[in-house]
Amino acid sequence: MTIKRIGAGPRMSHAVIHGDKVYLAGYVAEAAKGQSVKEQTADILAQIDETLAEAGTDKTKILKANIWLTNIDTWAEMNEAWDAWVVPGQTPARATVEARLASPGLDVEIMVEAAI
């Protein structure tokens, strides 16, 4: 079975396609500085849409999502963007946890796996 990489870099790929699944890296907001958690989440979800399209799939085929928040108290704010984005009846399995992220100002990171 072949492996296709999207946005392959020296440390990681933006996504990896293997078989009938695509695995996305953890995405953070491109312009996180000064953005609210809701804005960061919307930014990330737009990036996920673009990568899924490049892989030949879309958000209705997401199987699993992992979400990291620097402050779990912002869970409701993150969910405002998430709930506006997901397709009712097509929601994935999902976990959300609190964690320290790689850089100050990054408050949300999202990683998904989807069927092709």
Biopython code that builds the backbone (N, CA, C, O; Angstrom):
import numpy as np
from Bio.PDB.StructureBuilder import StructureBuilder

atoms = [
    (1, "MET", "N", (0.840, -1.174, 0.000)),
    (1, "MET", "CA", (0.000, 0.000, 0.000)),
    (1, "MET", "C", (0.887, 1.240, 0.000)),
    (1, "MET", "O", (1.887, 1.293, 0.716)),
    (2, "THR", "N", (0.524, 2.229, -0.797)),
    (2, "THR", "CA", (1.343, 3.430, -0.901)),
    (2, "THR", "C", (1.017, 4.434, 0.199)),
    (2, "THR", "O", (-0.061, 4.411, 0.793)),
    (3, "ILE", "N", (1.969, 5.305, 0.448)),
    (3, "ILE", "CA", (1.803, 6.388, 1.403)),
    (3, "ILE", "C", (2.040, 7.683, 0.645)),
    (3, "ILE", "O", (3.062, 7.839, -0.024)),
    (4, "LYS", "N", (1.083, 8.626, 0.752)),
    (4, "LYS", "CA", (1.220, 9.935, 0.125)),
    (4, "LYS", "C", (1.290, 10.978, 1.233)),
    (4, "LYS", "O", (0.512, 10.943, 2.187)),
    (5, "ARG", "N", (2.226, 11.901, 1.095)),
    (5, "ARG", "CA", (2.394, 12.952, 2.092)),
    (5, "ARG", "C", (2.013, 14.307, 1.496)),
    (5, "ARG", "O", (2.388, 14.634, 0.370)),
    (6, "ILE", "N", (1.271, 15.076, 2.266)),
    (6, "ILE", "CA", (0.879, 16.429, 1.863)),
    (6, "ILE", "C", (1.666, 17.399, 2.731)),
    (6, "ILE", "O", (1.657, 17.297, 3.958)),
    (7, "GLY", "N", (2.347, 18.341, 2.085)),
    (7, "GLY", "CA", (3.113, 19.330, 2.836)),
    (7, "GLY", "C", (4.232, 18.711, 3.648)),
    (7, "GLY", "O", (4.442, 19.087, 4.801)),
    (8, "ALA", "N", (4.952, 17.771, 3.065)),
    (8, "ALA", "CA", (6.044, 17.107, 3.784)),
    (8, "ALA", "C", (7.182, 18.084, 4.045)),
    (8, "ALA", "O", (7.633, 18.783, 3.138)),
    (9, "GLY", "N", (7.632, 18.125, 5.269)),
    (9, "GLY", "CA", (8.752, 18.982, 5.648)),
    (9, "GLY", "C", (9.820, 18.163, 6.337)),
    (9, "GLY", "O", (9.709, 16.940, 6.418)),
    (10, "PRO", "N", (10.852, 18.818, 6.832)),
    (10, "PRO", "CA", (11.947, 18.089, 7.461)),
    (10, "PRO", "C", (11.567, 17.438, 8.793)),
    (10, "PRO", "O", (12.192, 16.459, 9.201)),
    (11, "ARG", "N", (10.555, 17.967, 9.468)),
    (11, "ARG", "CA", (10.158, 17.437, 10.775)),
    (11, "ARG", "C", (8.847, 16.660, 10.721)),
    (11, "ARG", "O", (8.678, 15.672, 11.436)),
    (12, "MET", "N", (7.920, 17.104, 9.872)),
    (12, "MET", "CA", (6.591, 16.476, 9.826)),
    (12, "MET", "C", (5.889, 16.828, 8.528)),
    (12, "MET", "O", (6.323, 17.713, 7.791)),
    (13, "SER", "N", (4.803, 16.126, 8.259)),
    (13, "SER", "CA", (3.944, 16.415, 7.109)),
    (13, "SER", "C", (2.647, 17.016, 7.618)),
    (13, "SER", "O", (2.222, 16.736, 8.739)),
    (14, "HIS", "N", (2.018, 17.843, 6.793)),
    (14, "HIS", "CA", (0.715, 18.394, 7.181)),
    (14, "HIS", "C", (-0.321, 17.285, 7.257)),
    (14, "HIS", "O", (-1.215, 17.309, 8.103)),
    (15, "ALA", "N", (-0.189, 16.303, 6.353)),
    (15, "ALA", "CA", (-1.111, 15.172, 6.344)),
    (15, "ALA", "C", (-0.429, 13.981, 5.679)),
    (15, "ALA", "O", (0.485, 14.137, 4.871)),
    (16, "VAL", "N", (-0.897, 12.793, 6.041)),
    (16, "VAL", "CA", (-0.395, 11.566, 5.440)),
    (16, "VAL", "C", (-1.607, 10.714, 5.059)),
    (16, "VAL", "O", (-2.508, 10.470, 5.862)),
    (17, "ILE", "N", (-1.589, 10.272, 3.796)),
    (17, "ILE", "CA", (-2.662, 9.404, 3.302)),
    (17, "ILE", "C", (-2.110, 7.987, 3.212)),
    (17, "ILE", "O", (-1.063, 7.749, 2.609)),
    (18, "HIS", "N", (-2.825, 7.060, 3.818)),
    (18, "HIS", "CA", (-2.467, 5.644, 3.761)),
    (18, "HIS", "C", (-3.759, 4.853, 3.655)),
    (18, "HIS", "O", (-4.646, 4.964, 4.502)),
    (19, "GLY", "N", (-3.851, 4.054, 2.602)),
    (19, "GLY", "CA", (-5.088, 3.306, 2.391)),
    (19, "GLY", "C", (-6.243, 4.255, 2.161)),
    (19, "GLY", "O", (-6.162, 5.159, 1.329)),
    (20, "ASP", "N", (-7.308, 4.051, 2.893)),
    (20, "ASP", "CA", (-8.507, 4.879, 2.719)),
    (20, "ASP", "C", (-8.669, 5.913, 3.832)),
    (20, "ASP", "O", (-9.781, 6.357, 4.116)),
    (21, "LYS", "N", (-7.537, 6.301, 4.469)),
    (21, "LYS", "CA", (-7.585, 7.282, 5.548)),
    (21, "LYS", "C", (-6.557, 8.381, 5.331)),
    (21, "LYS", "O", (-5.512, 8.169, 4.716)),
    (22, "VAL", "N", (-6.876, 9.551, 5.849)),
    (22, "VAL", "CA", (-5.918, 10.655, 5.890)),
    (22, "VAL", "C", (-5.764, 11.069, 7.354)),
    (22, "VAL", "O", (-6.740, 11.220, 8.088)),
    (23, "TYR", "N", (-4.509, 11.243, 7.747)),
    (23, "TYR", "CA", (-4.148, 11.619, 9.107)),
    (23, "TYR", "C", (-3.558, 13.020, 9.057)),
    (23, "TYR", "O", (-2.524, 13.232, 8.424)),
    (24, "LEU", "N", (-4.194, 13.973, 9.710)),
    (24, "LEU", "CA", (-3.689, 15.344, 9.728)),
    (24, "LEU", "C", (-2.837, 15.575, 10.964)),
    (24, "LEU", "O", (-3.104, 15.028, 12.034)),
    (25, "ALA", "N", (-1.809, 16.394, 10.798)),
    (25, "ALA", "CA", (-0.975, 16.808, 11.926)),
    (25, "ALA", "C", (-1.805, 17.679, 12.860)),
    (25, "ALA", "O", (-2.936, 18.044, 12.540)),
    (26, "GLY", "N", (-1.247, 18.004, 13.998)),
    (26, "GLY", "CA", (-1.907, 18.958, 14.875)),
    (26, "GLY", "C", (-1.819, 20.346, 14.260)),
    (26, "GLY", "O", (-0.722, 20.839, 13.995)),
    (27, "TYR", "N", (-2.957, 20.974, 14.032)),
    (27, "TYR", "CA", (-3.018, 22.302, 13.410)),
    (27, "TYR", "C", (-3.220, 23.362, 14.478)),
    (27, "TYR", "O", (-3.991, 23.173, 15.419)),
    (28, "VAL", "N", (-2.516, 24.485, 14.323)),
    (28, "VAL", "CA", (-2.693, 25.657, 15.180)),
    (28, "VAL", "C", (-3.032, 26.839, 14.282)),
    (28, "VAL", "O", (-2.830, 26.782, 13.069)),
    (29, "ALA", "N", (-3.540, 27.895, 14.872)),
    (29, "ALA", "CA", (-3.912, 29.088, 14.103)),
    (29, "ALA", "C", (-2.690, 29.703, 13.444)),
    (29, "ALA", "O", (-1.620, 29.778, 14.049)),
    (30, "GLU", "N", (-2.851, 30.143, 12.203)),
    (30, "GLU", "CA", (-1.743, 30.765, 11.467)),
    (30, "GLU", "C", (-1.388, 32.137, 12.034)),
    (30, "GLU", "O", (-0.224, 32.537, 12.018)),
    (31, "ALA", "N", (-2.378, 32.846, 12.528)),
    (31, "ALA", "CA", (-2.148, 34.183, 13.099)),
    (31, "ALA", "C", (-2.728, 34.236, 14.505)),
    (31, "ALA", "O", (-3.612, 35.043, 14.795)),
    (32, "ALA", "N", (-2.222, 33.367, 15.376)),
    (32, "ALA", "CA", (-2.810, 33.206, 16.704)),
    (32, "ALA", "C", (-2.664, 34.430, 17.593)),
    (32, "ALA", "O", (-3.531, 34.694, 18.426)),
    (33, "LYS", "N", (-1.590, 35.175, 17.431)),
    (33, "LYS", "CA", (-1.333, 36.301, 18.338)),
    (33, "LYS", "C", (-2.497, 37.288, 18.327)),
    (33, "LYS", "O", (-2.852, 37.844, 17.287)),
    (34, "GLY", "N", (-3.076, 37.490, 19.495)),
    (34, "GLY", "CA", (-4.168, 38.432, 19.639)),
    (34, "GLY", "C", (-5.537, 37.872, 19.289)),
    (34, "GLY", "O", (-6.545, 38.558, 19.456)),
    (35, "GLN", "N", (-5.588, 36.633, 18.805)),
    (35, "GLN", "CA", (-6.883, 36.031, 18.456)),
    (35, "GLN", "C", (-7.506, 35.371, 19.683)),
    (35, "GLN", "O", (-6.809, 34.848, 20.552)),
    (36, "SER", "N", (-8.830, 35.411, 19.729)),
    (36, "SER", "CA", (-9.555, 34.702, 20.775)),
    (36, "SER", "C", (-9.507, 33.200, 20.489)),
    (36, "SER", "O", (-9.116, 32.788, 19.397)),
    (37, "VAL", "N", (-9.894, 32.404, 21.444)),
    (37, "VAL", "CA", (-9.958, 30.952, 21.249)),
    (37, "VAL", "C", (-10.934, 30.619, 20.120)),
    (37, "VAL", "O", (-10.662, 29.730, 19.313)),
    (38, "LYS", "N", (-12.049, 31.313, 20.056)),
    (38, "LYS", "CA", (-13.019, 31.081, 18.977)),
    (38, "LYS", "C", (-12.387, 31.393, 17.621)),
    (38, "LYS", "O", (-12.548, 30.626, 16.672)),
    (39, "GLU", "N", (-11.670, 32.511, 17.525)),
    (39, "GLU", "CA", (-11.023, 32.891, 16.259)),
    (39, "GLU", "C", (-9.920, 31.902, 15.882)),
    (39, "GLU", "O", (-9.789, 31.530, 14.717)),
    (40, "GLN", "N", (-9.129, 31.480, 16.867)),
    (40, "GLN", "CA", (-8.098, 30.483, 16.583)),
    (40, "GLN", "C", (-8.720, 29.186, 16.086)),
    (40, "GLN", "O", (-8.223, 28.574, 15.141)),
    (41, "THR", "N", (-9.808, 28.768, 16.723)),
    (41, "THR", "CA", (-10.478, 27.531, 16.313)),
    (41, "THR", "C", (-10.995, 27.652, 14.890)),
    (41, "THR", "O", (-10.821, 26.727, 14.096)),
    (42, "ALA", "N", (-11.625, 28.765, 14.547)),
    (42, "ALA", "CA", (-12.144, 28.964, 13.188)),
    (42, "ALA", "C", (-11.014, 28.940, 12.164)),
    (42, "ALA", "O", (-11.170, 28.366, 11.086)),
    (43, "ASP", "N", (-9.879, 29.557, 12.489)),
    (43, "ASP", "CA", (-8.700, 29.562, 11.622)),
    (43, "ASP", "C", (-8.232, 28.129, 11.375)),
    (43, "ASP", "O", (-7.988, 27.737, 10.234)),
    (44, "ILE", "N", (-8.109, 27.355, 12.442)),
    (44, "ILE", "CA", (-7.662, 25.961, 12.336)),
    (44, "ILE", "C", (-8.636, 25.140, 11.497)),
    (44, "ILE", "O", (-8.215, 24.356, 10.647)),
    (45, "LEU", "N", (-9.917, 25.313, 11.728)),
    (45, "LEU", "CA", (-10.917, 24.533, 10.990)),
    (45, "LEU", "C", (-10.887, 24.854, 9.500)),
    (45, "LEU", "O", (-11.115, 23.969, 8.674)),
    (46, "ALA", "N", (-10.609, 26.101, 9.147)),
    (46, "ALA", "CA", (-10.463, 26.468, 7.731)),
    (46, "ALA", "C", (-9.243, 25.766, 7.122)),
    (46, "ALA", "O", (-9.300, 25.296, 5.985)),
    (47, "GLN", "N", (-8.142, 25.695, 7.877)),
    (47, "GLN", "CA", (-6.958, 24.978, 7.399)),
    (47, "GLN", "C", (-7.256, 23.486, 7.215)),
    (47, "GLN", "O", (-6.803, 22.866, 6.253)),
    (48, "ILE", "N", (-8.016, 22.928, 8.143)),
    (48, "ILE", "CA", (-8.387, 21.518, 8.046)),
    (48, "ILE", "C", (-9.233, 21.282, 6.807)),
    (48, "ILE", "O", (-9.022, 20.303, 6.091)),
    (49, "ASP", "N", (-10.196, 22.173, 6.542)),
    (49, "ASP", "CA", (-11.013, 22.066, 5.326)),
    (49, "ASP", "C", (-10.137, 22.019, 4.081)),
    (49, "ASP", "O", (-10.350, 21.188, 3.199)),
    (50, "GLU", "N", (-9.148, 22.913, 4.010)),
    (50, "GLU", "CA", (-8.256, 22.978, 2.844)),
    (50, "GLU", "C", (-7.448, 21.693, 2.684)),
    (50, "GLU", "O", (-7.319, 21.170, 1.577)),
    (51, "THR", "N", (-6.915, 21.193, 3.772)),
    (51, "THR", "CA", (-6.095, 19.985, 3.701)),
    (51, "THR", "C", (-6.936, 18.768, 3.357)),
    (51, "THR", "O", (-6.510, 17.922, 2.571)),
    (52, "LEU", "N", (-8.116, 18.671, 3.934)),
    (52, "LEU", "CA", (-8.997, 17.548, 3.598)),
    (52, "LEU", "C", (-9.365, 17.577, 2.117)),
    (52, "LEU", "O", (-9.395, 16.531, 1.469)),
    (53, "ALA", "N", (-9.644, 18.758, 1.577)),
    (53, "ALA", "CA", (-9.966, 18.881, 0.153)),
    (53, "ALA", "C", (-8.778, 18.427, -0.697)),
    (53, "ALA", "O", (-8.955, 17.726, -1.694)),
    (54, "GLU", "N", (-7.575, 18.826, -0.301)),
    (54, "GLU", "CA", (-6.380, 18.408, -1.036)),
    (54, "GLU", "C", (-6.209, 16.888, -0.990)),
    (54, "GLU", "O", (-5.674, 16.291, -1.924)),
    (55, "ALA", "N", (-6.661, 16.272, 0.089)),
    (55, "ALA", "CA", (-6.574, 14.820, 0.238)),
    (55, "ALA", "C", (-7.722, 14.093, -0.463)),
    (55, "ALA", "O", (-7.715, 12.866, -0.557)),
    (56, "GLY", "N", (-8.703, 14.846, -0.953)),
    (56, "GLY", "CA", (-9.831, 14.230, -1.654)),
    (56, "GLY", "C", (-10.989, 13.835, -0.756)),
    (56, "GLY", "O", (-11.733, 12.903, -1.062)),
    (57, "THR", "N", (-11.139, 14.546, 0.354)),
    (57, "THR", "CA", (-12.233, 14.240, 1.276)),
    (57, "THR", "C", (-12.754, 15.543, 1.883)),
    (57, "THR", "O", (-12.389, 16.626, 1.426)),
    (58, "ASP", "N", (-13.599, 15.449, 2.900)),
    (58, "ASP", "CA", (-14.132, 16.649, 3.548)),
    (58, "ASP", "C", (-14.511, 16.353, 4.993)),
    (58, "ASP", "O", (-14.393, 15.222, 5.463)),
    (59, "LYS", "N", (-14.970, 17.391, 5.686)),
    (59, "LYS", "CA", (-15.242, 17.277, 7.117)),
    (59, "LYS", "C", (-16.347, 16.286, 7.466)),
    (59, "LYS", "O", (-16.422, 15.842, 8.612)),
    (60, "THR", "N", (-17.198, 15.928, 6.521)),
    (60, "THR", "CA", (-18.247, 14.943, 6.812)),
    (60, "THR", "C", (-17.670, 13.537, 6.960)),
    (60, "THR", "O", (-18.360, 12.622, 7.409)),
    (61, "LYS", "N", (-16.413, 13.369, 6.584)),
    (61, "LYS", "CA", (-15.774, 12.049, 6.655)),
    (61, "LYS", "C", (-14.748, 11.961, 7.790)),
    (61, "LYS", "O", (-13.999, 10.989, 7.884)),
    (62, "ILE", "N", (-14.721, 12.994, 8.656)),
    (62, "ILE", "CA", (-13.799, 12.945, 9.802)),
    (62, "ILE", "C", (-14.286, 11.853, 10.757)),
    (62, "ILE", "O", (-15.452, 11.817, 11.150)),
    (63, "LEU", "N", (-13.366, 10.977, 11.112)),
    (63, "LEU", "CA", (-13.669, 9.867, 12.011)),
    (63, "LEU", "C", (-13.379, 10.220, 13.464)),
    (63, "LEU", "O", (-14.109, 9.822, 14.372)),
    (64, "LYS", "N", (-12.300, 10.975, 13.669)),
    (64, "LYS", "CA", (-11.825, 11.243, 15.018)),
    (64, "LYS", "C", (-11.159, 12.609, 15.071)),
    (64, "LYS", "O", (-10.454, 13.001, 14.141)),
    (65, "ALA", "N", (-11.383, 13.326, 16.155)),
    (65, "ALA", "CA", (-10.728, 14.618, 16.377)),
    (65, "ALA", "C", (-10.174, 14.663, 17.795)),
    (65, "ALA", "O", (-10.825, 14.241, 18.750)),
    (66, "ASN", "N", (-8.968, 15.181, 17.905)),
    (66, "ASN", "CA", (-8.355, 15.452, 19.210)),
    (66, "ASN", "C", (-8.137, 16.957, 19.286)),
    (66, "ASN", "O", (-7.587, 17.560, 18.365)),
    (67, "ILE", "N", (-8.568, 17.555, 20.380)),
    (67, "ILE", "CA", (-8.439, 19.000, 20.557)),
    (67, "ILE", "C", (-7.724, 19.262, 21.872)),
    (67, "ILE", "O", (-8.070, 18.706, 22.915)),
    (68, "TRP", "N", (-6.704, 20.135, 21.794)),
    (68, "TRP", "CA", (-5.967, 20.554, 22.972)),
    (68, "TRP", "C", (-6.227, 22.036, 23.201)),
    (68, "TRP", "O", (-6.136, 22.841, 22.274)),
    (69, "LEU", "N", (-6.551, 22.390, 24.432)),
    (69, "LEU", "CA", (-6.765, 23.782, 24.839)),
    (69, "LEU", "C", (-5.776, 24.117, 25.950)),
    (69, "LEU", "O", (-5.545, 23.297, 26.840)),
    (70, "THR", "N", (-5.200, 25.297, 25.909)),
    (70, "THR", "CA", (-4.297, 25.684, 26.995)),
    (70, "THR", "C", (-5.062, 25.960, 28.283)),
    (70, "THR", "O", (-4.492, 25.924, 29.374)),
    (71, "ASN", "N", (-6.356, 26.234, 28.149)),
    (71, "ASN", "CA", (-7.192, 26.488, 29.318)),
    (71, "ASN", "C", (-8.550, 25.850, 29.068)),
    (71, "ASN", "O", (-9.310, 26.321, 28.222)),
    (72, "ILE", "N", (-8.858, 24.796, 29.786)),
    (72, "ILE", "CA", (-10.113, 24.063, 29.570)),
    (72, "ILE", "C", (-11.335, 24.951, 29.835)),
    (72, "ILE", "O", (-12.440, 24.629, 29.398)),
    (73, "ASP", "N", (-11.141, 26.059, 30.544)),
    (73, "ASP", "CA", (-12.245, 26.991, 30.778)),
    (73, "ASP", "C", (-12.711, 27.668, 29.487)),
    (73, "ASP", "O", (-13.773, 28.291, 29.470)),
    (74, "THR", "N", (-11.929, 27.555, 28.402)),
    (74, "THR", "CA", (-12.316, 28.134, 27.113)),
    (74, "THR", "C", (-13.044, 27.115, 26.228)),
    (74, "THR", "O", (-13.278, 27.369, 25.046)),
    (75, "TRP", "N", (-13.395, 25.982, 26.796)),
    (75, "TRP", "CA", (-14.065, 24.897, 26.071)),
    (75, "TRP", "C", (-15.332, 25.394, 25.364)),
    (75, "TRP", "O", (-15.539, 25.075, 24.193)),
    (76, "ALA", "N", (-16.165, 26.153, 26.035)),
    (76, "ALA", "CA", (-17.414, 26.648, 25.431)),
    (76, "ALA", "C", (-17.126, 27.592, 24.266)),
    (76, "ALA", "O", (-17.822, 27.552, 23.251)),
    (77, "GLU", "N", (-16.111, 28.436, 24.404)),
    (77, "GLU", "CA", (-15.743, 29.360, 23.337)),
    (77, "GLU", "C", (-15.246, 28.590, 22.104)),
    (77, "GLU", "O", (-15.615, 28.915, 20.976)),
    (78, "MET", "N", (-14.417, 27.581, 22.326)),
    (78, "MET", "CA", (-13.950, 26.742, 21.221)),
    (78, "MET", "C", (-15.130, 26.058, 20.549)),
    (78, "MET", "O", (-15.192, 25.973, 19.323)),
    (79, "ASN", "N", (-16.070, 25.568, 21.362)),
    (79, "ASN", "CA", (-17.234, 24.868, 20.820)),
    (79, "ASN", "C", (-18.140, 25.763, 19.974)),
    (79, "ASN", "O", (-18.848, 25.263, 19.101)),
    (80, "GLU", "N", (-18.130, 27.070, 20.216)),
    (80, "GLU", "CA", (-18.921, 27.977, 19.371)),
    (80, "GLU", "C", (-18.465, 27.860, 17.916)),
    (80, "GLU", "O", (-19.290, 27.758, 17.008)),
    (81, "ALA", "N", (-17.166, 27.877, 17.704)),
    (81, "ALA", "CA", (-16.628, 27.737, 16.332)),
    (81, "ALA", "C", (-16.813, 26.314, 15.823)),
    (81, "ALA", "O", (-17.204, 26.110, 14.674)),
    (82, "TRP", "N", (-16.538, 25.337, 16.667)),
    (82, "TRP", "CA", (-16.661, 23.927, 16.271)),
    (82, "TRP", "C", (-18.099, 23.612, 15.856)),
    (82, "TRP", "O", (-18.329, 23.033, 14.794)),
    (83, "ASP", "N", (-19.065, 23.995, 16.694)),
    (83, "ASP", "CA", (-20.476, 23.674, 16.418)),
    (83, "ASP", "C", (-20.987, 24.348, 15.149)),
    (83, "ASP", "O", (-21.842, 23.796, 14.456)),
    (84, "ALA", "N", (-20.472, 25.533, 14.839)),
    (84, "ALA", "CA", (-20.863, 26.224, 13.598)),
    (84, "ALA", "C", (-20.248, 25.548, 12.373)),
    (84, "ALA", "O", (-20.753, 25.706, 11.262)),
    (85, "TRP", "N", (-19.166, 24.800, 12.568)),
    (85, "TRP", "CA", (-18.416, 24.183, 11.473)),
    (85, "TRP", "C", (-18.865, 22.767, 11.146)),
    (85, "TRP", "O", (-18.998, 22.418, 9.973)),
    (86, "VAL", "N", (-19.098, 21.950, 12.158)),
    (86, "VAL", "CA", (-19.444, 20.545, 11.899)),
    (86, "VAL", "C", (-20.818, 20.437, 11.243)),
    (86, "VAL", "O", (-21.676, 21.307, 11.399)),
    (87, "VAL", "N", (-20.998, 19.356, 10.511)),
    (87, "VAL", "CA", (-22.277, 19.090, 9.846)),
    (87, "VAL", "C", (-23.127, 18.232, 10.789)),
    (87, "VAL", "O", (-22.698, 17.146, 11.180)),
    (88, "PRO", "N", (-24.311, 18.696, 11.155)),
    (88, "PRO", "CA", (-25.164, 17.898, 12.050)),
    (88, "PRO", "C", (-25.357, 16.484, 11.499)),
    (88, "PRO", "O", (-25.600, 16.289, 10.309)),
    (89, "GLY", "N", (-25.242, 15.514, 12.392)),
    (89, "GLY", "CA", (-25.391, 14.118, 11.998)),
    (89, "GLY", "C", (-24.125, 13.510, 11.416)),
    (89, "GLY", "O", (-24.083, 12.307, 11.159)),
    (90, "GLN", "N", (-23.078, 14.328, 11.202)),
    (90, "GLN", "CA", (-21.811, 13.858, 10.644)),
    (90, "GLN", "C", (-20.645, 14.167, 11.583)),
    (90, "GLN", "O", (-19.506, 14.308, 11.136)),
    (91, "THR", "N", (-20.924, 14.271, 12.861)),
    (91, "THR", "CA", (-19.893, 14.644, 13.826)),
    (91, "THR", "C", (-18.987, 13.450, 14.135)),
    (91, "THR", "O", (-19.449, 12.311, 14.203)),
    (92, "PRO", "N", (-17.688, 13.723, 14.321)),
    (92, "PRO", "CA", (-16.744, 12.641, 14.609)),
    (92, "PRO", "C", (-16.692, 12.287, 16.091)),
    (92, "PRO", "O", (-17.252, 12.991, 16.931)),
    (93, "ALA", "N", (-16.015, 11.192, 16.395)),
    (93, "ALA", "CA", (-15.630, 10.928, 17.776)),
    (93, "ALA", "C", (-14.632, 12.032, 18.134)),
    (93, "ALA", "O", (-13.832, 12.438, 17.291)),
    (94, "ARG", "N", (-14.673, 12.522, 19.380)),
    (94, "ARG", "CA", (-13.825, 13.672, 19.708)),
    (94, "ARG", "C", (-13.417, 13.639, 21.161)),
    (94, "ARG", "O", (-14.187, 13.234, 22.032)),
    (95, "ALA", "N", (-12.185, 14.075, 21.414)),
    (95, "ALA", "CA", (-11.691, 14.268, 22.780)),
    (95, "ALA", "C", (-11.115, 15.667, 22.866)),
    (95, "ALA", "O", (-10.479, 16.142, 21.925)),
    (96, "THR", "N", (-11.339, 16.333, 23.999)),
    (96, "THR", "CA", (-10.778, 17.665, 24.239)),
    (96, "THR", "C", (-10.119, 17.648, 25.610)),
    (96, "THR", "O", (-10.732, 17.261, 26.604)),
    (97, "VAL", "N", (-8.860, 18.071, 25.647)),
    (97, "VAL", "CA", (-8.122, 18.084, 26.905)),
    (97, "VAL", "C", (-7.359, 19.395, 27.057)),
    (97, "VAL", "O", (-7.159, 20.139, 26.097)),
    (98, "GLU", "N", (-6.942, 19.651, 28.285)),
    (98, "GLU", "CA", (-6.117, 20.818, 28.561)),
    (98, "GLU", "C", (-4.650, 20.410, 28.493)),
    (98, "GLU", "O", (-4.254, 19.378, 29.035)),
    (99, "ALA", "N", (-3.851, 21.232, 27.820)),
    (99, "ALA", "CA", (-2.419, 20.949, 27.693)),
    (99, "ALA", "C", (-1.660, 22.232, 27.411)),
    (99, "ALA", "O", (-2.218, 23.191, 26.878)),
    (100, "ARG", "N", (-0.402, 22.244, 27.769)),
    (100, "ARG", "CA", (0.464, 23.356, 27.395)),
    (100, "ARG", "C", (0.887, 23.129, 25.949)),
    (100, "ARG", "O", (1.323, 22.033, 25.597)),
    (101, "LEU", "N", (0.762, 24.155, 25.107)),
    (101, "LEU", "CA", (1.125, 24.030, 23.698)),
    (101, "LEU", "C", (2.527, 24.574, 23.452)),
    (101, "LEU", "O", (3.141, 25.159, 24.344)),
    (102, "ALA", "N", (3.026, 24.377, 22.236)),
    (102, "ALA", "CA", (4.426, 24.632, 21.898)),
    (102, "ALA", "C", (4.880, 26.076, 22.045)),
    (102, "ALA", "O", (6.039, 26.320, 22.377)),
    (103, "SER", "N", (3.998, 27.035, 21.806)),
    (103, "SER", "CA", (4.405, 28.443, 21.849)),
    (103, "SER", "C", (3.380, 29.280, 22.596)),
    (103, "SER", "O", (2.184, 28.997, 22.534)),
    (104, "PRO", "N", (3.838, 30.308, 23.301)),
    (104, "PRO", "CA", (2.893, 31.220, 23.956)),
    (104, "PRO", "C", (1.980, 31.859, 22.912)),
    (104, "PRO", "O", (2.426, 32.197, 21.815)),
    (105, "GLY", "N", (0.720, 32.020, 23.250)),
    (105, "GLY", "CA", (-0.248, 32.614, 22.324)),
    (105, "GLY", "C", (-1.041, 31.580, 21.557)),
    (105, "GLY", "O", (-2.125, 31.872, 21.053)),
    (106, "LEU", "N", (-0.508, 30.368, 21.465)),
    (106, "LEU", "CA", (-1.284, 29.278, 20.849)),
    (106, "LEU", "C", (-2.182, 28.719, 21.940)),
    (106, "LEU", "O", (-1.700, 28.231, 22.962)),
    (107, "ASP", "N", (-3.486, 28.793, 21.718)),
    (107, "ASP", "CA", (-4.436, 28.347, 22.736)),
    (107, "ASP", "C", (-5.227, 27.122, 22.323)),
    (107, "ASP", "O", (-5.913, 26.516, 23.146)),
    (108, "VAL", "N", (-5.135, 26.749, 21.038)),
    (108, "VAL", "CA", (-5.908, 25.617, 20.514)),
    (108, "VAL", "C", (-5.037, 24.856, 19.525)),
    (108, "VAL", "O", (-4.314, 25.456, 18.730)),
    (109, "GLU", "N", (-5.111, 23.540, 19.579)),
    (109, "GLU", "CA", (-4.496, 22.682, 18.560)),
    (109, "GLU", "C", (-5.489, 21.568, 18.264)),
    (109, "GLU", "O", (-6.089, 20.999, 19.176)),
    (110, "ILE", "N", (-5.659, 21.259, 16.975)),
    (110, "ILE", "CA", (-6.617, 20.237, 16.569)),
    (110, "ILE", "C", (-5.950, 19.267, 15.598)),
    (110, "ILE", "O", (-5.232, 19.676, 14.685)),
    (111, "MET", "N", (-6.198, 17.983, 15.809)),
    (111, "MET", "CA", (-5.690, 16.915, 14.960)),
    (111, "MET", "C", (-6.872, 16.035, 14.584)),
    (111, "MET", "O", (-7.678, 15.675, 15.443)),
    (112, "VAL", "N", (-6.984, 15.682, 13.295)),
    (112, "VAL", "CA", (-8.098, 14.830, 12.863)),
    (112, "VAL", "C", (-7.604, 13.674, 12.000)),
    (112, "VAL", "O", (-6.525, 13.724, 11.409)),
    (113, "GLU", "N", (-8.428, 12.635, 11.947)),
    (113, "GLU", "CA", (-8.266, 11.522, 11.017)),
    (113, "GLU", "C", (-9.583, 11.416, 10.254)),
    (113, "GLU", "O", (-10.661, 11.543, 10.834)),
    (114, "ALA", "N", (-9.482, 11.180, 8.946)),
    (114, "ALA", "CA", (-10.700, 11.130, 8.126)),
    (114, "ALA", "C", (-10.608, 10.001, 7.108)),
    (114, "ALA", "O", (-9.520, 9.591, 6.703)),
    (115, "ALA", "N", (-11.765, 9.514, 6.708)),
    (115, "ALA", "CA", (-11.858, 8.547, 5.619)),
    (115, "ALA", "C", (-11.742, 9.310, 4.311)),
    (115, "ALA", "O", (-12.113, 10.481, 4.226)),
    (116, "ILE", "N", (-11.226, 8.641, 3.301)),
    (116, "ILE", "CA", (-11.119, 9.245, 1.961)),
    (116, "ILE", "C", (-12.375, 8.867, 1.192)),
    (116, "ILE", "O", (-12.529, 9.253, 0.034)),
]
sb = StructureBuilder()
sb.init_structure("model")
sb.init_model(0)
sb.init_chain("A")
sb.init_seg("    ")
for serial, (resi, resn, name, xyz) in enumerate(atoms, 1):
    if name == "N":
        sb.init_residue(resn, " ", resi, " ")
    sb.init_atom(name, np.array(xyz, "f"), 0.0, 1.0, " ", f" {name:<3s}", serial, name[0])
structure = sb.get_structure()
